[in-house]
Amino acid sequence: MGRFTVVVLLSLAVLAPVAVHAQEDASRSAYAAPSESTGALDLSHVRAASLPTAGPVDPREYRLGPGDGLLLEFSGRVSRATELDVDAEGGLKLPGFATVMVAGRTLEAVRTEVVRRAMGQLKGVSVELRLVRPRQFQVFLAGRLAQTGPAVAQATSRVSDVINPSMILTDGSHRRIEVVSRDGSVRIADVEWLLRTGSHAHDPFLQDGDVVRVPIAREFVSVQGAVASPGRMELGDHDSLSAILRMAGGLLPSALARSAKVVHWRDAHEADSLLVDLSEVMAGRLDLPIENEEHVYVYYQPQFRQQREATIVGEVLRPGTYPIVEGRTHLSDLVADATGFTSLADLATIRVHRRNLNGGSKDAELDRLLRLSRGELTASEYENMRTKLAELREDYQVDWALLQRHPSELDLLLLDADFVRVERLVSSVRVDGEVAHPGILGYRDGLTATDYIASAGGFTNRAWPGKMRVKRAVSGQTLLARDVRTLDPGDFLWVPERPDRTIFEQSRDLLTVLGSVATIVIAIRSLR
């Protein structure tokens, strides 16, 4: 009989009275008896870890070291559990067996060895070795961090558990963090990869005594165009074209995946452009290495799912926004979508607002002309200014009756974001200015400006009849009243005030006339 079997049998002899006399203090023994009702072991004496873990430990990856707390459990004919600690030299002392060196070995490998040795000595008993308390240790933080020095970690900690991106200074690297082990080997951590992709693929576990150093970020790459997060980003040491696209959030649905451009630098000044089929890259059939300061451009599909719309409001039966096809949809089509006009619609003053694409550009010549008074402008400058102002107009008037007679010429094609307003019919004319009773008068067909002035009580003493103006409701134009035969509904008639003339101005005009007469008289006498 081996030494391990003898020790186990002696332990059973000690354990038996504990199981029979449950009222005795179980703390006298390193073992706890199973509960008679459930068979569960009392593990209250096992110390809990002071640092949280991110999830279950993978025994294939977890490597044991000094300070790890393990639980050795027997079940079957014998049921007991005991806590074991890995000592400072990396050894695990098994009861009744020689110390097993476990430091640096995976939990799975140590478990397999312990179970194999124990099962060789015990019959009818199952053996299990579990990790219950991951060890804690110190690592040292260095480099471009807001705070450096020692930090507490445990064997389940990754680099991202001790390096928060907010700790890294502005010029610090997020993607080339160096993890220097005690044996001098260096691993590279990429916390930005974790943040952008959610993958721990480049987030290594920490080991006892590691130095975690954040260097200055030195290499960058630019991704522009149809990706979820375009911009300039730090280049990682493992980056390829597919990795960079993943860092940029992936392709948008509007991306033209069959035509992307990668600009590669041959030297300090010369660059080459390479067209890449990104559908092959995203399918994993093609990939390219990415180097410092390269640029990736992902093109958009032209007019990808861009719905063109126009809006019609006012005196129509169904006002609202409707889809259009540029180059095919006319104003009459939009009116038909709105189910026609109401009985109150003013069909002579349908207004179309169209955004002027050149309205936002600055015109230095127009600014100069607007700063001059009318007297300072030459005739050509004045007409030039009026032309430029007319070009900036965004509102147009449409006469529906005229459009119906000449649809091929006047039924305009709509553009995206056109806004159509159908005004209510206004059966009145407004008269204002130097008249006795300014106000709104009822419209009567065939009346002239003079007729409406009479209805408003006639001119005041300060009126300037020769300068009366009419603003047309249909066209928006302002005309001299003498050039308007009859007024239309909605027109506005304005009577200006005669300007005051000083004695100096009157004397000047009189002297000018007298001078002209004298010149003529002298000329006649000279002819005799």
Secondary structure, 3 states (H helix, E strand, C coil): CCHHHHHHHHHHHHHHHHHHCCCCCHHHCCCCCCCCCCCCCCCCCCCCCCCCCCCCCCCCCCECCCCCEEEEEEEECCCEEEEEEECCCCEECCCCCCCEECCCCEHHHHHHHHHHHHHCCCCCEEEEEEEEECCEEEEEEEECECCCEEEEEECCCEHHHHCCHHHECCCECCCCEEEECCCCCEEEECHHHHHHHCCCCCCCECCCCCEEEECECCCEEEEEECECCCEEEECCCCCEHHHHHHHCCCECCCEEEEEEEEEEECCCCCEEEEEECHHHHHCCCCCCECCCCCEEEEEECCCCCCCEEEEEEECECCCEEEEECCCCCEHHHHHHHCCCECCCEEEEEEEEECCCCCCCCCCHHHHHHHCCCHHHCCHHHHHHHHHHHHHCCCEEEECHHHHHHCHHHHCCECCCCCEEEEEECCCEEEEEECECCCEEEECCCCCCHHHHHHHCCCECCCECHHHCEEECCCCCCEEEHHHCCCCCCCCEEEECECCCCCHHHHHHHHHHHHHHHHHHHHHHHHHC
